[in-house]
Amino acid sequence: FQLQPRRTYLQTHGMVKTTVLEDKKQAGDKFRDYFDYCEQLNRIPSHRALAIFRGRNEGILSASIDIATHETEKSVSHPCEAIISRHTDIAAHTGKPAAPWLEEVVRWTWRVKLKNHLETEFFTQLREQAEEEAIQVFARNLKELLLAAPAGPHTIMGLDPGLRTGVKVAVIDSTGQLTTHATIFPHAPQKQWEAALTELKNICEREHVSLIGIGNGTASRETDKLVGALMKQAPELKLQKIVVSEAGASVYSASEYAAREFPDLDVSFRGAVSIARRLQDPLAELVKIDPKAIGVGQYQHDVNQIHLARSLDAVVEDCVNQVGVDLNTASIPLLSRISGLNPVTAANIVQFRDEHGSFKARETLKKVTRLGPKTYEQCAGFLRIPKGINPLDASSVHPEAYSLVEKIATDHNRPIDALIGDSGFLKKLDPKRYIQAQFGLPTVIDIIKELDKPGRDPRPEFRTAKFQDGIEKMTDLQPDMILEGVVSNVTNFGAFVDIGVHQDGLVHISALADRFVKNPHDVVKPGDIVKVKVLELEPERKRIALTMRLTEPAEKTKNKPKRKQADSGASHSPKAKQHPKKTKAASGNNAFALAFAEAKKKQ
């Protein structure tokens, strides 16, 4: 007896049906869209599948797979029962005494045995596919977040907002070192507004602060208003402010690494330091945090945690190697993500740096304990020394390719530092002339490109978003309002945008552009600054419907089809989840270094 015909039929015509369990409507209100829901098995998207599985696991929903009702009504028996009947030639026994019994056996075979077996099989497949997509989305969003624009070497003030416990203040210098910290109490119940303004002004003047990062947690908008008042009161300070995601800051604050980095600093201030640093260099700061704690995933807690961790680790390493790190300022967590290095060798590098001072040449790495020739070959191209003895040490050109650059310099009677950045000269070079046994044409081309713009950062230019004054909570919003916001999360069904009201709004995939959008990631990415219009508000469910189609009237969102409502279904919070896709090999300034490291791994 073969299952394949029944399996194929159910895969093609099967419908996933969900209903709410008795007396669970109130407790499971967040799953309201799935209380009486039906969608074709082979078309259900990952986020809806995971929402259904979560509702079922929480004891709110029941889920089953069956044929559409209108199909089953067309025949006396279930279509799959008919397939079984034909296979066993039940028709040959029509009119015989055993016919009713055989028909009952067919029904029992399908309803009791085969249906449950196939339903379990299909739900397992659906979950695996949905989890894989969820992991891919998480990885894609994590990569965009890690490669977000850095503010750069500014003196930055980080504010970790709070009400009763006050606002924690931390200032870091251009290298990320903590210079001062304090606590102010501008909000209820203390309401020391003027004293807080004076304290902030004094700190900014004394430390020469140029940028203020405000955490987006509790009392964020109130603190943002405080900083706005400071900027109006002291325009001569030329301050800029930006709201920064706090996701994962508390995890870092309580981590073992933070305790080693700031042993005498209270945990609450470490969060403010992290906020300032992730504004200065998001990649360098976020690598200190478990990727799963950053909060850019879709149902991240519902997927296979081993597969998720493996995929996210690969993304972090890819991003770090793509950007490269400053050998003389990089932290242990950042160094440990470099190709060939691990936490032990990274710690040894930092210890060597502390004992012997800044590295002046990449060659010095060979003196670090447990950093052998193989490890050196794999990591050297990703470690930069901006003001080293050899100007090539500030680029992604691997030390083993220095001889090729030296040959170019010798052939044209020019010093190496004169080659770097001379676009006109480099464009005239014939790459084929410098092909060697060790370096093929693509490698030579990459080296010449790197000489043109050595150590260039692939990350975008830093920009800030401006939240609208007076819009601080959901009740301040009105349909048709046009606001500026920051994309906080991208999923398969749309994008969540932080508009400064402590609840991110959803731009459905159909509202991302005036054209058809197949993949939201083609239009936006986390960290993008966008303009959106408010379409619909559901305060009781904490839902805000937004659109990036600014000419679209709010009325268009009324009376949406029920199936579409599930797109913003259970637990699609702004801090929801996402999936990782295998990241592409880094390009740009580290293409050569990555290629070389991969080649060495295969040897």
C-alpha positions as CSV (number, residue, x, y, z in Angstrom):
1,F,0.0,0.0,0.0
2,Q,1.7,3.2,-1.2
3,L,1.2,6.6,0.6
4,Q,2.5,8.7,-2.2
5,P,-0.8,9.3,-4.1
6,R,-2.5,10.4,-0.8
7,R,0.5,12.5,0.2
8,T,0.6,14.3,-3.2
9,Y,-3.1,14.9,-3.2
10,L,-3.1,16.3,0.4
11,Q,0.0,18.5,-0.4
12,T,-1.7,20.0,-3.4
13,H,-5.3,20.4,-2.1
14,G,-4.8,20.4,1.7
15,M,-5.9,23.4,3.8
16,V,-4.5,24.3,7.2
17,K,-7.5,25.0,9.5
18,T,-7.2,26.6,12.9
19,T,-9.9,27.2,15.6
20,V,-9.7,28.6,19.1
21,L,-10.1,26.1,21.9
22,E,-13.0,26.4,24.2
23,D,-12.8,29.2,26.9
24,K,-9.5,30.4,25.4
25,K,-10.7,33.5,23.5
26,Q,-9.8,36.0,26.2
27,A,-6.5,34.5,27.2
28,G,-5.5,34.1,23.5
29,D,-6.6,37.5,22.2
30,K,-3.2,38.0,20.5
31,F,-4.1,35.0,18.3
32,R,-7.5,36.5,17.4
33,D,-6.7,36.4,13.6
34,Y,-6.4,32.6,13.8
35,F,-9.5,31.8,15.8
36,D,-11.3,30.7,12.6
37,Y,-8.7,30.6,10.0
38,C,-8.0,28.6,6.8
39,E,-5.2,28.8,4.2
40,Q,-3.8,26.4,1.6
41,L,-1.0,24.3,2.9
42,N,1.4,24.9,0.1
43,R,0.9,28.7,0.2
44,I,1.0,29.5,3.9
45,P,4.0,31.9,4.6
46,S,6.5,31.2,7.4
47,H,5.4,33.9,9.8
48,R,1.8,32.7,9.8
49,A,2.8,29.1,10.1
50,L,5.0,29.9,13.1
51,A,2.2,32.0,14.7
52,I,-0.2,29.0,14.4
53,F,2.4,26.6,15.9
54,R,3.0,29.1,18.8
55,G,-0.8,29.3,19.4
56,R,-1.1,25.6,19.4
57,N,1.9,25.2,21.8
58,E,0.4,27.7,24.2
59,G,-2.9,25.8,24.2
60,I,-4.9,28.5,22.5
61,L,-5.4,27.0,19.0
62,S,-6.1,23.7,17.5
63,A,-4.8,23.1,14.0
64,S,-5.5,20.4,11.4
65,I,-5.0,19.7,7.7
66,D,-7.9,18.7,5.5
67,I,-9.4,19.2,2.1
68,A,-11.4,22.4,1.4
69,T,-15.0,22.0,2.5
70,H,-16.5,22.7,-0.9
71,E,-14.4,19.8,-2.3
72,T,-15.5,17.3,0.3
73,E,-19.2,18.1,-0.3
74,K,-19.0,17.2,-3.9
75,S,-18.5,13.5,-3.2
76,V,-20.0,11.0,-0.9
77,S,-16.7,10.1,0.6
78,H,-13.6,12.1,1.4
79,P,-11.3,12.4,-1.7
80,C,-8.5,10.5,0.0
81,E,-10.9,7.8,0.9
82,A,-11.8,7.5,-2.7
83,I,-8.1,7.1,-3.6
84,I,-7.9,4.3,-1.1
85,S,-11.0,2.7,-2.5
86,R,-9.7,2.7,-6.0
87,H,-6.3,1.4,-4.8
88,T,-8.0,-1.6,-3.1
89,D,-10.7,-2.0,-5.8
90,I,-13.5,-1.7,-3.3
91,A,-15.9,-1.1,-6.3
92,A,-15.6,-4.8,-7.2
93,H,-17.4,-5.7,-4.0
94,T,-20.4,-3.3,-4.5
95,G,-23.6,-5.0,-3.6
96,K,-21.9,-7.8,-1.8
97,P,-22.6,-8.5,1.9
98,A,-19.0,-7.3,2.8
99,A,-19.3,-4.0,1.0
100,P,-20.5,-1.9,3.9
101,W,-17.8,-3.3,6.1
102,L,-15.1,-2.6,3.5
103,E,-16.3,0.9,3.1
104,E,-16.1,1.4,6.9
105,V,-12.6,-0.1,6.8
106,V,-11.6,2.5,4.2
107,R,-13.0,5.3,6.3
108,W,-11.3,4.1,9.4
109,T,-8.0,3.6,7.4
110,W,-8.1,7.3,6.3
111,R,-9.5,9.0,9.4
112,V,-7.8,7.1,12.1
113,K,-4.5,6.0,10.6
114,L,-3.4,7.8,7.4
115,K,-4.8,11.3,8.1
116,N,-3.0,11.6,11.4
117,H,0.2,10.2,10.0
118,L,0.2,12.6,7.0
119,E,-0.9,15.5,9.1
120,T,2.0,15.0,11.5
121,E,4.4,14.7,8.5
122,F,3.2,17.8,6.8
123,F,3.2,19.9,10.0
124,T,6.7,18.8,10.6
125,Q,7.8,19.8,7.1
126,L,5.9,23.1,7.4
127,R,7.6,23.9,10.7
128,E,11.1,23.1,9.3
129,Q,10.5,25.3,6.3
130,A,9.1,28.1,8.4
131,E,12.0,27.9,10.8
132,E,14.6,27.9,8.0
133,E,13.0,31.1,6.6
134,A,12.8,32.6,10.0
135,I,16.5,32.0,10.6
136,Q,17.3,33.5,7.2
137,V,15.3,36.7,8.0
138,F,17.0,37.0,11.3
139,A,20.4,36.6,9.8
140,R,19.7,39.2,7.1
141,N,18.4,41.7,9.6
142,L,21.3,41.1,11.9
143,K,23.7,41.7,9.1
144,E,22.0,45.0,8.2
145,L,22.2,46.1,11.9
146,L,25.8,45.1,12.3
147,L,26.7,47.0,9.1
148,A,24.8,50.1,10.2
149,A,26.5,53.5,9.7
150,P,28.9,54.3,12.5
151,A,28.9,57.8,13.9
152,G,32.7,57.6,14.1
153,P,35.3,59.0,16.5
154,H,33.1,61.6,18.3
155,T,32.8,62.3,22.0
156,I,29.3,60.8,22.6
157,M,26.9,61.0,25.6
158,G,24.8,57.9,26.2
159,L,21.5,58.3,28.1
160,D,19.7,55.2,29.5
161,P,16.2,56.7,30.2
162,G,14.3,55.8,33.4
163,L,11.6,57.3,35.6
164,R,11.9,56.5,39.3
165,T,15.5,55.4,39.1
166,G,16.5,58.4,37.0
167,V,18.3,58.7,33.6
168,K,21.8,57.2,33.6
169,V,24.4,59.3,31.8
170,A,27.7,58.1,30.4
171,V,30.2,59.9,28.2
172,I,32.8,58.2,26.0
173,D,35.7,59.7,24.2
174,S,36.6,59.3,20.5
175,T,38.2,55.9,21.2
176,G,35.2,54.6,23.2
177,Q,36.7,55.0,26.7
178,L,34.4,56.0,29.5
179,T,35.3,59.5,30.7
180,T,32.5,60.4,33.1
181,H,29.1,59.2,34.3
182,A,26.2,60.6,36.4
183,T,22.5,60.2,37.2
184,I,19.8,62.8,36.6
185,F,16.1,62.8,37.7
186,P,14.2,65.0,35.3
187,H,11.0,62.9,35.2
188,A,8.4,61.9,37.7
189,P,8.4,61.4,40.6
190,Q,11.4,63.7,41.3
191,K,10.8,66.1,38.4
192,Q,14.2,67.8,38.7
193,W,14.0,69.2,35.2
194,E,16.1,72.3,35.5
195,A,18.7,70.6,37.6
196,A,19.0,67.9,35.0
197,L,19.3,70.4,32.2
198,T,22.1,72.2,34.1
199,E,23.9,68.9,34.8
200,L,23.8,67.8,31.2
201,K,24.9,71.2,29.9
202,N,27.9,71.2,32.3
203,I,28.9,67.7,31.3
204,C,28.6,68.5,27.6
205,E,30.8,71.7,28.0
206,R,33.4,69.9,30.1
207,E,33.7,66.8,27.9
208,H,33.1,68.5,24.5
209,V,30.2,66.2,23.7
210,S,29.1,66.5,20.1
211,L,26.5,63.7,19.8
212,I,23.9,62.4,22.3
213,G,22.5,58.8,22.0
214,I,19.1,58.2,23.8
215,G,18.0,54.7,24.6
216,N,14.6,53.8,23.2
217,G,13.2,52.2,26.3
218,T,10.9,53.5,29.1
219,A,10.9,57.4,29.3
220,S,12.7,57.6,25.9
221,R,10.5,60.3,24.5
222,E,10.5,62.3,27.7
223,T,14.3,62.2,27.7
224,D,14.4,63.1,24.1
225,K,12.4,66.2,24.9
226,L,14.9,67.0,27.7
227,V,17.8,66.8,25.2
228,G,15.8,68.9,22.8
229,A,15.4,71.6,25.5
230,L,19.1,71.4,26.1
231,M,19.9,72.0,22.4
232,K,17.6,75.0,22.3
233,Q,19.0,76.4,25.5
234,A,22.7,75.9,24.5
235,P,22.8,76.2,20.6
236,E,26.5,77.1,20.9
237,L,27.3,73.4,21.9
238,K,26.1,72.3,18.4
239,L,24.7,69.1,19.7
240,Q,23.0,66.3,17.7
241,K,20.7,63.7,19.2
242,I,19.6,60.3,18.0
243,V,17.4,57.6,19.6
244,V,19.3,54.3,19.8
245,S,17.9,50.8,20.1
246,E,18.5,49.4,23.6
247,A,18.0,45.8,22.5
248,G,20.6,43.7,24.2
249,A,22.1,46.5,26.3
250,S,20.9,45.0,29.6
251,V,22.4,41.6,28.5
252,Y,25.8,43.3,27.9
253,S,25.5,45.2,31.3
254,A,25.2,42.0,33.2
255,S,27.7,40.0,31.2
256,E,31.0,38.7,32.4
257,Y,32.9,40.8,29.8
258,A,31.2,44.0,31.0
259,A,32.1,43.2,34.6
260,R,35.8,42.7,33.5
261,E,35.7,45.9,31.4
262,F,34.1,48.0,34.1
263,P,34.6,46.2,37.4
264,D,33.9,49.3,39.6
265,L,31.0,50.6,37.5
266,D,27.4,50.0,38.5
267,V,25.4,47.7,36.1
268,S,22.9,50.5,35.3
269,F,25.7,52.8,33.9
270,R,27.1,50.0,31.7
271,G,23.9,50.2,29.7
272,A,24.4,53.9,29.1
273,V,28.0,53.2,27.9
274,S,26.7,50.5,25.6
275,I,24.2,52.9,24.1
276,A,26.9,55.5,23.4
277,R,29.3,52.9,21.9
278,R,26.7,51.3,19.6
279,L,26.1,54.8,18.2
280,Q,29.9,55.3,17.8
281,D,30.5,51.9,16.2
282,P,27.5,49.5,16.1
283,L,29.6,46.5,14.9
284,A,32.3,46.8,17.6
285,E,29.7,47.0,20.4
286,L,27.1,44.5,19.2
287,V,29.6,41.7,18.8
288,K,29.8,41.7,22.6
289,I,26.2,40.6,22.8
290,D,24.6,37.3,22.1
291,P,23.1,37.9,18.6
292,K,19.8,36.4,19.8
293,A,19.5,39.1,22.4
294,I,19.6,41.9,19.8
295,G,15.9,41.4,18.9
296,V,15.8,41.6,15.2
297,G,14.3,38.1,14.7
298,Q,10.9,36.7,13.7
299,Y,9.8,34.1,16.2
300,Q,13.4,33.5,17.1
301,H,12.5,31.6,20.3
302,D,10.4,29.2,18.4
303,V,13.0,27.9,16.0
304,N,15.8,25.4,16.4
305,Q,18.2,27.2,18.7
306,I,21.3,25.3,17.5
307,H,20.7,26.1,13.9
308,L,19.9,29.7,14.8
309,A,23.1,30.2,16.8
310,R,25.2,28.6,14.1
311,S,23.7,30.9,11.4
312,L,24.0,34.0,13.4
313,D,27.6,33.4,14.4
314,A,28.4,33.0,10.7
315,V,26.8,36.4,10.0
316,V,28.7,38.1,12.8
317,E,32.0,36.7,11.6
318,D,31.2,37.7,8.0
319,C,30.4,41.3,9.0
320,V,33.5,41.7,11.2
321,N,35.8,40.3,8.5
322,Q,34.1,42.5,5.8
323,V,34.7,45.7,7.7
324,G,38.1,44.7,9.3
325,V,39.3,45.8,12.7
326,D,41.9,48.2,14.1
327,L,44.4,45.9,15.8
328,N,45.3,48.6,18.4
329,T,41.8,49.3,19.6
330,A,39.7,46.2,19.0
331,S,38.2,44.4,22.0
332,I,38.5,40.7,22.7
333,P,35.0,39.9,21.5
334,L,35.6,41.8,18.2
335,L,39.0,40.2,17.6
336,S,37.7,36.7,18.4
337,R,35.3,37.0,15.4
338,I,38.2,37.5,13.0
339,S,39.0,34.6,10.7
340,G,41.5,32.2,12.3
341,L,41.2,33.8,15.8
342,N,39.3,32.5,18.9
343,P,38.7,34.0,22.3
344,V,42.0,32.6,23.6
345,T,44.2,34.1,20.8
346,A,42.2,37.3,20.9
347,A,42.8,37.7,24.6
348,N,46.5,37.0,24.0
349,I,46.7,39.7,21.4
350,V,45.1,42.2,23.8
351,Q,47.5,41.1,26.6
352,F,50.5,41.5,24.3
353,R,49.2,45.0,23.3
354,D,48.8,46.0,27.0
355,E,52.3,44.8,27.8
356,H,54.3,46.0,24.8
357,G,52.2,49.0,23.6
358,S,50.5,49.5,20.2
359,F,51.4,47.2,17.3
360,K,53.5,49.0,14.7
361,A,53.5,46.2,12.1
362,R,51.5,43.1,11.3
363,E,54.6,41.0,11.6
364,T,54.6,41.6,15.3
365,L,51.6,39.4,15.6
366,K,53.8,36.4,15.2
367,K,55.2,37.1,18.6
368,V,51.8,36.7,20.3
369,T,51.5,33.5,22.3
370,R,49.6,30.7,20.5
371,L,49.3,32.6,17.3
372,G,51.2,30.4,14.8
373,P,52.0,30.8,11.1
374,K,48.7,29.3,10.0
375,T,46.6,31.5,12.2
376,Y,48.6,34.5,11.1
377,E,47.9,33.7,7.4
378,Q,44.2,33.5,8.1
379,C,43.8,36.7,10.2
380,A,46.4,39.1,9.0
381,G,44.4,40.5,6.1
382,F,41.5,41.6,8.4
383,L,43.6,43.3,11.1
384,R,44.5,47.0,10.3
385,I,47.2,49.2,11.7
386,P,46.3,52.7,10.6
387,K,49.6,54.5,11.5
388,G,52.0,51.6,11.2
389,I,55.5,51.4,9.7
390,N,54.2,49.8,6.5
391,P,51.3,51.7,4.9
392,L,50.0,48.4,3.5
393,D,49.3,47.4,7.1
394,A,46.3,49.8,7.1
395,S,44.8,48.0,4.1
396,S,43.2,44.6,3.5
397,V,46.2,43.5,1.3
398,H,47.6,40.4,2.9
399,P,51.2,40.5,3.9
400,E,52.0,37.6,1.5
401,A,50.9,39.9,-1.3
402,Y,53.2,42.8,-0.3
403,S,55.8,41.5,-2.7
404,L,53.4,42.1,-5.6
405,V,52.8,45.7,-4.5
406,E,56.5,46.2,-4.1
407,K,57.0,45.0,-7.6
408,I,54.5,47.5,-8.9
409,A,56.3,50.3,-7.0
410,T,59.7,49.2,-8.2
411,D,58.6,48.9,-11.9
412,H,57.4,52.5,-11.8
413,N,60.2,53.8,-9.5
414,R,57.7,55.0,-6.9
415,P,57.5,54.5,-3.1
416,I,54.6,52.4,-1.9
417,D,52.9,55.2,0.0
418,A,52.8,57.2,-3.3
419,L,50.9,54.4,-5.0
420,I,48.1,54.4,-2.4
421,G,45.2,56.5,-3.4
422,D,46.6,57.6,-6.8
423,S,43.5,56.6,-8.8
424,G,44.8,58.0,-12.1
425,F,48.0,55.9,-11.9
426,L,46.3,52.7,-10.7
427,K,43.7,52.8,-13.4
428,K,46.5,52.8,-16.0
429,L,48.1,49.6,-14.6
430,D,47.7,46.4,-16.6
431,P,46.7,43.7,-14.1
432,K,47.7,40.9,-16.4
433,R,51.3,42.0,-16.2
434,Y,51.4,41.1,-12.5
435,I,49.9,37.7,-12.6
436,Q,52.0,35.2,-10.7
437,A,51.7,31.5,-9.7
438,Q,50.3,32.5,-6.3
439,F,48.1,35.4,-7.5
440,G,45.6,35.1,-10.4
441,L,44.0,37.9,-12.3
442,P,41.0,38.4,-10.0
443,T,43.4,38.7,-7.0
444,V,45.6,41.2,-8.7
445,I,42.6,43.3,-9.7
446,D,41.4,43.2,-6.0
447,I,44.8,44.4,-4.8
448,I,44.9,47.3,-7.2
449,K,41.3,48.3,-6.1
450,E,42.4,48.2,-2.5
451,L,45.4,50.4,-3.2
452,D,43.0,52.9,-4.7
453,K,40.9,53.1,-1.5
454,P,42.8,51.3,1.3
455,G,40.8,50.3,4.3
456,R,37.6,51.8,3.0
457,D,34.6,51.1,5.2
458,P,31.7,49.3,3.4
459,R,29.2,50.7,5.8
460,P,26.9,53.7,4.8
461,E,27.3,57.3,5.8
462,F,25.9,58.2,9.3
463,R,22.5,59.9,9.3
464,T,20.0,60.7,12.1
465,A,16.2,60.6,12.1
466,K,14.0,63.3,13.7
467,F,10.9,62.3,15.6
468,Q,8.0,64.7,15.4
469,D,7.6,67.0,18.5
470,G,4.5,66.3,20.5
471,I,4.1,62.7,19.3
472,E,5.1,60.6,22.3
473,K,2.4,57.9,22.7
474,M,-0.1,56.1,20.6
475,T,-2.9,58.4,21.7
476,D,-1.0,61.3,20.1
477,L,-1.3,59.7,16.7
478,Q,-4.1,60.4,14.1
479,P,-4.8,58.8,10.7
480,D,-3.1,60.5,7.8
481,M,-0.2,61.9,10.0
482,I,3.1,61.8,8.1
483,L,6.1,61.0,10.3
484,E,9.7,60.2,10.1
485,G,10.9,57.0,11.7
486,V,13.6,54.3,11.8
487,V,13.1,50.8,10.4
488,S,13.6,48.6,13.5
489,N,12.8,45.2,12.0
490,V,12.1,43.6,8.6
491,T,10.0,40.4,8.1
492,N,8.6,38.5,5.2
493,F,5.2,40.4,5.6
494,G,6.5,43.9,5.9
495,A,8.6,46.2,8.1
496,F,8.3,47.6,11.6
497,V,9.1,51.3,12.0
498,D,10.0,53.1,15.3
499,I,8.1,56.5,15.1
500,G,8.8,57.4,18.7
501,V,5.7,56.3,20.6
502,H,7.1,53.2,22.4
503,Q,5.3,50.9,20.0
504,D,6.6,50.2,16.5
505,G,4.2,50.5,13.6
506,L,3.8,47.9,10.8
507,V,4.2,48.8,7.2
508,H,2.6,45.8,5.4
509,I,4.5,44.5,2.4
510,S,1.7,45.9,0.2
511,A,2.3,49.4,1.6
512,L,6.0,49.5,1.1
513,A,6.0,51.0,-2.4
514,D,3.8,52.0,-5.3
515,R,4.9,48.9,-7.1
516,F,4.7,45.2,-6.4
517,V,7.1,44.1,-3.7
518,K,8.0,40.4,-3.5
519,N,10.6,40.8,-0.7
520,P,10.5,43.6,1.8
521,H,14.3,43.4,2.1
522,D,14.5,44.7,-1.5
523,V,12.9,48.0,-0.3
524,V,14.1,48.6,3.3
525,K,16.5,47.3,5.9
526,P,16.9,47.8,9.7
527,G,18.3,51.3,10.5
528,D,16.8,53.0,7.4
529,I,15.3,56.4,8.0
530,V,11.9,56.5,6.2
531,K,8.8,58.7,6.0
532,V,5.5,56.9,6.8
533,K,1.8,57.8,7.0
534,V,-0.5,56.6,9.8
535,L,-3.3,54.5,8.3
536,E,-5.0,52.7,11.2
537,L,-4.8,52.5,15.0
538,E,-5.8,49.7,17.3
539,P,-4.7,50.9,20.8
540,E,-6.3,48.0,22.6
541,R,-4.1,45.6,20.6
542,K,-1.2,48.0,20.4
543,R,-1.2,48.0,16.7
544,I,-0.2,50.8,14.3
545,A,-0.7,50.4,10.6
546,L,1.6,52.5,8.5
547,T,2.3,53.0,4.8
548,M,5.2,54.4,2.8
549,R,2.8,55.2,0.0
550,L,2.3,58.7,1.2
551,T,-0.5,59.5,-1.2
552,E,-2.6,56.6,0.0
553,P,-5.7,57.7,2.0
554,A,-6.2,56.1,5.4
555,E,-9.6,54.7,4.4
556,K,-8.0,52.2,2.1
557,T,-7.0,50.1,5.1
558,K,-10.6,49.6,6.4
559,N,-12.3,46.3,5.9
560,K,-9.2,44.4,5.0
561,P,-9.7,40.7,4.0
562,K,-9.5,38.4,6.9
563,R,-6.6,36.4,5.5
564,K,-4.4,39.5,5.3
565,Q,-5.1,40.4,9.0
566,A,-3.1,37.4,9.9
567,D,0.0,39.1,8.5
568,S,0.2,41.2,11.6
569,G,-0.9,38.4,13.7
570,A,0.2,37.0,17.0
571,S,3.3,38.3,18.6
572,H,4.6,40.3,15.6
573,S,5.9,42.9,18.1
574,P,8.5,45.4,17.0
575,K,11.0,43.4,18.8
576,A,9.9,40.3,16.9
577,K,12.1,37.8,15.1
578,Q,13.9,36.9,11.9
579,H,15.8,34.4,9.9
580,P,19.3,33.8,8.6
581,K,20.3,33.2,5.2
582,K,23.7,32.1,4.4
583,T,25.6,35.3,3.9
584,K,27.5,36.0,0.8
585,A,31.3,36.3,0.9
586,A,32.3,39.8,1.8
587,S,33.2,42.1,-1.1
588,G,34.9,45.4,-1.3
589,N,37.9,46.1,0.8
590,N,38.2,42.6,2.3
591,A,37.5,40.5,-0.8
592,F,41.2,39.6,-1.2
593,A,41.7,38.9,2.5
594,L,38.6,36.6,2.6
595,A,39.7,34.8,-0.6
596,F,43.2,34.2,0.8
597,A,41.8,33.0,4.2
598,E,39.5,30.5,2.5
599,A,42.3,29.3,0.3
600,K,44.4,28.6,3.3
601,K,41.6,26.8,5.1
602,K,41.4,24.3,2.2
603,Q,45.1,23.6,2.2
